[in-house]
Amino acid sequence: MIISRIPHNQFYDENKARILALDPSATFEVVQSYYNKDEQETQAKYLVGRTVRKWERNGYDDSDFYCGSLLPDGTRYVTEYASTRYANGSYVSVDASDEVRAEYERLEKQAEAEARAKEVENAVAEMVSNGANETTARLFIAKLGDRLRGTVYYCELKALLCVRKFRSEFRASLRKQVEAWLETESPVYADPLSPKQRAAIISSSRVYRPSNTL
């Protein structure tokens, strides 16, 4: 149950962007109708027995506190209920029944699966637009994406698979080696390149801060 002391306008205007960034599937339009009356009375009426979990995210200077609830209409709702950024936060107790918790977790897994599928499709489309073969791109992301993402090595392998025309025979041979490894159902080695080959492409990399995207 959530007992709120955050002014209505402050909650929606100042915190909406951060909450949506945390959980893009959170539906503010549906929740908006629950805040037409006094906030404490309305929240006690609609959210009692529906708060599944709460957590915090710690920043450099401040901490934000969140909770996840299942609304009566079946919407999974994530809200920031307090923060050290401002005074007069909220008190939250986790009070959901087993049935409500199970439905919330089902919707959460469904949202995660949909977000993952979208992320993969976007990554494949990006690689194809840069010159990679679509089948190769899908194999690359499926086999190495989660393990290597966020590393210079991953960025260089991705770039290698997107080259349209090689000027270096060495890099062309590395490309063929990586493609052969990807196409092998159960490769002998855990990595497509040897330690020396891996070091060679990393040492020549111009990537300074690799992103954590696929």
C-alpha positions in Angstrom: 0.0 0.0 0.0 1.2 3.5 -0.8 0.5 6.5 1.4 1.6 9.5 -0.7 2.6 12.9 0.5 4.0 14.1 -2.9 2.0 16.9 -4.5 0.1 15.7 -7.5 1.6 18.1 -10.1 5.1 17.6 -8.7 4.8 13.8 -9.1 3.7 13.8 -12.7 5.7 16.7 -14.0 9.1 16.2 -12.3 9.3 12.4 -12.0 7.5 11.1 -15.1 10.6 11.1 -17.3 12.7 9.2 -14.8 10.0 6.6 -14.1 9.4 6.0 -17.8 13.1 5.6 -18.3 13.0 2.9 -15.6 10.0 1.1 -17.0 8.7 2.2 -20.4 5.7 -0.1 -20.0 4.4 1.8 -17.0 1.0 3.3 -18.0 0.5 6.8 -16.6 -2.7 7.5 -18.5 -4.5 4.7 -16.7 -3.1 5.7 -13.3 -4.0 9.3 -13.9 -7.7 8.6 -13.3 -6.9 7.2 -9.9 -5.7 10.6 -8.6 -8.8 12.7 -9.1 -9.6 12.7 -5.4 -7.5 13.1 -2.3 -4.3 11.2 -3.0 -4.1 9.3 0.3 -7.8 8.2 0.1 -7.5 7.2 -3.6 -4.3 5.3 -3.2 -5.6 3.5 -0.1 -8.7 2.5 -2.1 -6.9 1.3 -5.3 -3.5 0.1 -4.2 -4.1 -1.6 -0.9 -3.0 -5.2 -1.2 -1.4 -4.6 -4.6 2.2 -3.5 -4.0 4.5 -6.4 -5.0 8.0 -5.1 -4.3 10.1 -2.0 -3.6 13.7 -1.1 -4.3 16.1 1.8 -4.5 18.6 3.1 -7.0 21.6 5.0 -5.7 23.2 7.8 -7.6 26.3 9.8 -7.0 24.5 12.4 -4.8 21.0 11.1 -4.3 18.9 7.9 -3.9 15.5 7.3 -5.5 13.0 4.8 -4.1 10.6 2.8 -6.3 7.8 0.3 -5.9 6.0 -2.0 -8.3 2.2 -2.5 -8.0 -0.5 -4.2 -10.0 -3.5 -1.9 -10.5 -7.1 -3.2 -10.5 -7.3 -3.0 -14.3 -4.3 -5.4 -14.6 -1.8 -2.7 -15.4 1.7 -3.2 -14.0 2.7 0.1 -12.5 6.1 1.3 -11.4 6.3 4.5 -9.4 8.9 6.6 -7.6 7.5 7.0 -4.1 10.4 8.8 -2.4 13.8 10.4 -3.1 16.5 12.2 -1.3 16.1 14.8 -4.1 13.1 16.3 -2.4 11.3 16.4 1.0 7.9 14.8 1.9 8.2 11.4 0.2 6.0 8.4 0.8 5.7 5.3 2.9 5.4 2.0 1.1 4.6 -1.5 2.5 4.7 -4.6 0.4 1.3 -6.1 0.9 0.3 -8.0 -2.4 -1.4 -11.3 -2.2 0.2 -14.4 -3.8 -2.3 -14.1 -6.7 -1.5 -10.5 -7.3 2.3 -11.1 -7.1 2.1 -14.0 -9.6 0.2 -11.9 -12.1 2.6 -9.0 -11.6 5.6 -11.3 -12.2 4.0 -12.8 -15.3 3.5 -9.3 -16.8 7.0 -8.3 -15.8 8.5 -11.4 -17.6 6.3 -10.7 -20.6 7.5 -7.0 -20.7 11.2 -8.1 -20.4 10.8 -10.6 -23.2 9.2 -8.0 -25.5 11.9 -5.5 -24.6 14.6 -8.1 -25.4 13.1 -9.0 -28.7 12.9 -5.3 -29.7 16.5 -4.8 -28.6 17.7 -7.7 -30.7 15.7 -6.6 -33.8 17.1 -3.1 -33.5 20.6 -4.4 -33.2 20.2 -6.7 -36.2 18.8 -3.8 -38.3 21.7 -1.6 -37.3 24.3 -4.2 -38.3 22.5 -5.0 -41.6 22.3 -1.2 -42.5 26.1 -1.0 -41.9 26.8 -3.9 -44.3 26.4 -7.1 -42.3 24.6 -10.2 -43.4 21.3 -10.6 -41.5 21.8 -14.3 -40.7 25.3 -13.6 -39.5 24.1 -10.6 -37.4 21.5 -12.7 -35.6 24.0 -15.5 -34.9 26.5 -13.0 -33.6 24.0 -11.3 -31.2 22.6 -14.7 -30.0 26.0 -16.2 -29.3 28.1 -13.3 -28.2 25.8 -10.4 -27.4 25.1 -11.0 -23.7 28.6 -12.3 -23.0 30.7 -9.6 -24.6 28.4 -6.5 -24.9 30.0 -3.4 -23.4 33.5 -4.4 -24.4 35.9 -3.1 -27.0 36.3 -6.6 -28.3 32.5 -6.9 -29.0 32.5 -3.5 -30.8 35.5 -4.6 -33.0 33.9 -8.0 -33.9 30.7 -6.2 -34.8 32.6 -3.7 -37.0 34.5 -6.6 -38.6 31.3 -8.3 -39.7 30.0 -5.0 -41.2 32.9 -4.3 -43.5 31.8 -4.2 -47.1 35.3 -4.4 -48.7 38.5 -5.2 -46.9 41.9 -3.6 -47.7 43.7 -6.0 -45.3 43.9 -9.7 -46.0 44.5 -10.3 -42.3 41.2 -8.7 -41.3 39.4 -10.5 -44.2 40.7 -13.8 -42.8 39.6 -12.9 -39.3 36.1 -12.2 -40.7 35.9 -15.6 -42.4 37.1 -17.2 -39.1 34.4 -15.5 -37.1 31.7 -16.4 -39.6 32.8 -20.0 -39.6 32.7 -20.1 -35.8 29.2 -18.5 -35.7 27.8 -21.0 -38.2 29.2 -24.0 -36.2 26.5 -25.4 -33.9 28.9 -26.6 -31.2 32.3 -24.9 -31.8 35.4 -26.5 -30.2 36.6 -23.2 -28.8 34.6 -20.7 -26.7 35.9 -17.7 -28.6 36.0 -17.2 -32.4 39.5 -15.7 -32.2 42.7 -16.8 -30.6 44.2 -14.7 -27.7 46.7 -13.2 -30.1 44.1 -12.4 -32.8 41.9 -10.9 -30.1 44.7 -8.7 -28.8 45.6 -7.6 -32.3 42.1 -6.2 -33.1 41.8 -4.6 -29.6 45.2 -2.9 -29.8 44.3 -1.2 -33.1 40.8 -0.2 -31.9 39.7 3.4 -31.9 36.8 2.7 -29.5 37.4 4.6 -26.2 34.1 4.0 -24.3 32.1 1.1 -25.7 28.4 1.3 -25.2 26.5 -1.5 -23.5 24.1 -2.0 -26.4 23.9 -5.2 -28.5 
